[in-house]
Amino acid sequence: MENSHYKIHFLPNDVTVEIEQGKTVLDASYKGDIFINALCGGDGTCGKCKVILQPGSVRRMPSSHISEEEAARGYVLACKTVIENDLEVFIPEESRLDKSQILTGAFPQFPGSQAAVSPGVEQFKHSPLVNKIYLELPPPTMEDNMADFERLCQNISSKTKIPSEKLTINFSILKQLPTLLRNSNWNVTVTLGNRGPIYEIIEIQSGDVSSHNFGVAVDVGTTTVVAHLINLSNTETIDVEATYNSQIKYGDDYIQRIMYASQNNAMEMMQEILTEDINHLISTLVKRNSLNIHDVNAVVCAGNTVMTHFLLGLDPTNIRKEPYLPAANFVAPIRASEISININNHGLLYTLPCVGAYVGGDISSGVLSIRLDQMEAISLLIDIGTNGEIVLGNKDWLVCCSASAGPSFEGSGISCGMRAAKGAIEKITITPDFEVTYKTIGNVPPTGICGSGLLECLANLVRSGVIDRTGNFQKGIKTERLRSTDNGQEFLLVSRKETAKNKDIVITQADIQNLIRSKAAIYSAISTLLESMGMDVESIEQVFLAGGFGNYLDTRGAITIGMLPDIPVSKIHFVGNSSIIGAKMTLFSTEAHEVAREIGMKMTYIDLMSNNKYMEEYVSANFLPHTNIEKFPSVAEELVVK
Amino acid sequence: MEIPNVAEKWTSNVNEITIGATKEKGGTRAKTVTVGGSKCIPFMDFDGSQGHKPVVAMDVYDMPPDDWPETLKKPFADVLNNPAQWAKKCVEYGADLICLKLEGIHPDKGNKSAAETVSTAKSILAAVGVPLIIWGCEHDEKDNEILPKVSQAVKGENCLIGVVTQDNYKTLTVTCLADGHSIITLSPVDINIAKQVNILVSEMDFPLNRIVMFQTTGALGYGMEYTYSIQERERIAALTGDKLMAMPVICDVGHEAWRAKEAKSDDKDAPQWGAREERGPMWEIITAMSLLQSGVDIIRMNHPKAVAAVKKCIDRLY
């Protein structure tokens, strides 16, 4: 007997999806391409895919994520609600995707640390990967009777010092060449794309349009995709735009997405989702700045290894299987249209080189952005995301590792967590009398807390004695903010009156344990990496912290909670989104692109999962700041019990 | 050929701790007990001094134990109802200290009151001259209610009181600090938590040299090797200079050994195992002697035969 089909009507989208009996509401949303926040990919663990149904219309599955009050109002988890009849589903605001809210102000590149860091930007001469050159060719005569293409090449060569044998031309352009040269009185602008060992003439235009040359740098993150529009003729950043990675609905971390893609034969779909996100960003940027999409000639993408694979349509399946191999670490430039990225028809797309399965192009890019590969001083680059990647080294050597820190410092898996977007608490203080003050991104009423707010919150909870070194809430704390609920204790940070969504912002005992586990993973990765090099904390001369925090980071707090080793705060520099900065550098400097490749090859990957020491370190680090308190002398002093 | 000197050079030692107070020190004990001070792995005395000899504390319950087999009850048959007399008997059997186990305050057992417990503790102090260990029922609320009152009542006696855990340490730490007692920190066979509890307690200004560590004990055949390995790591940590791991160690051998079916089964149920009069104490002896080699300072024991054998070994070996 064939299964019955039912109609699911989604609101406020007003889209109706027909789907067979037995599927879930989340399946229906996928089918209708409707976004419901489902970080765990439908496992029922994240509790983010809350939707509202008319009471009594389904059999409900009890879930710890739905409070009694919510249940009474018809809330269910979309992923756990099986379809047995026609339904009307309302997606509440908190489960929708609000694209306008992601923080894009990744521009304060090195706040407070200008002197310590030499922005790599200055170091490379301007030589865009795709360059536009204006040429005034001498018209041919009986004496000067070189063929059109060779004439063009000779002139390009004398202007750019590129040997003419390295120049090739797209055949379709060659066919138009004779007419075009003559119609434009031999004055043309040539678009020259770097394709590794050779240069390709990808376009010839009449007259001087060499200033109409644009490129887009993209940070393809697991969670967010950020794009910067660059004027390639002068390296100026024109505009910035960001969006969530729409793959999120198939899992919060990339391992879940690989599993989803291979189990559902959905590799192509995953690629389409990403390219659609990027196309949307590019077209938004181009339209907003009244440019012609035809003048966008290059895209550089920096992403972790899995995102790079999905984007290029390479199969990432083997990345999660022993011996953990990517299809390729370095991929030569391709034509953007080959993966349906909409720019100039012959425009080129570059990716930054990956180091291995778990350290990708975003990290090569980060190293490039601060020129870690040129530093005299032993330096540490820490990129905190769902995976915490760490690079240690200087101009002579680079080692790197990756630790599954979990997404808690991105606000995921935390009851009131959110990404660094407008309305997120990025700064928070707790006084000895347990009063709370905070600052949100965009200075609007708070919606939740982002990574930097969570980090500072944890540090201040332990400083004020609300929690002890194990992270447990203390008894006998004289404040009404500390209260008991059915799910254990929680500390009220902002009461509902002050918030954007009339919902208390709290931090729970479980949140605290999550954050401690994340910081422990990062710390133990740092210390295991140091130990594998036979080095100690004292040998680190500077630390660069990158990642999806807010605009601000309590670097001292990062030491107080034991995420970073106990080193002077003056050695720590917050560098924001280092991945996009490196991507931009490669876009306007061919040399930077080559350096990125060298960096990718130079880095030695150290696998922590097969390292016994790592697990031991991790267990010891699950304490504030650390079980080996003698490794944190300044924190021991800071946290003297009053 | 010259034989190279392979002696380890340890940089540090296990803390010394004295339990009990004589009249001069404000207590009423006839003698005190000092343990710890070792500068080497047990028996490796060519590396350094072994410090004070390990001591035996015998358990006295505040109610007749419900799970003791006949073999174990027999030596205490007429005193199981009378903790003071029971303690006296223990001293006759050679106990260096008495460990008063407050089984009876547990809500599911006797749910005894503070007043009752205070008078039990006082009666023991009156009956014997050895120092006293006071061990709660490990029910957090009940321990936090009763132990402070007992601690206060025996103020000045410099008892060893326990146990505190990572999740419940504040009440007892404050009490012991105020009343001048030492404290036992418990961790569940976990080297990290051991140190963490010590940090938590010491951060309340509790002196490190008044802490004794307890890793929970596994008997022979029931996880003894886990306890052994953790205690060995604790000892090495102490010797290599970790001040937060330099505390003397206590083991609960008696209770754990006598829970083993090999120790308590009737002869008719397991004739192939030999007479239980022998194998019961033997189980306790082997557990105690094995763990002593990992580095233990105070052993809680039950059977007089086992106590005698272990004490004899200690006297010969240390």
Contacts between the chains, C-beta under 8 A, distances in Angstrom:
chain1	res1	chain2	res2	distance
A	468	B	200	6.2
A	469	B	196	6.6
A	469	B	199	6.1
A	469	B	200	5.9
A	469	B	203	7.5
A	470	B	166	5.4
A	470	B	167	7.6
A	470	B	196	6.5
A	470	B	200	7.2
A	472	B	166	7.9
A	472	B	167	6.4
A	474	B	170	7.8
A	475	B	170	7.0
A	476	B	170	7.9
A	619	B	192	5.4
A	620	B	192	5.1
A	622	B	192	7.5
A	623	B	192	7.2
A	623	B	196	5.3
A	623	B	199	7.8
A	627	B	192	4.7
A	627	B	195	5.0
A	627	B	196	5.5
A	627	B	199	7.5
A	628	B	195	7.5
A	629	B	199	5.5
A	629	B	244	6.9
A	630	B	242	7.6
A	630	B	243	7.9
A	630	B	244	7.7
A	639	B	203	7.6
A	640	B	203	7.5
A	641	B	203	4.8
A	641	B	204	6.0
A	641	B	205	7.3
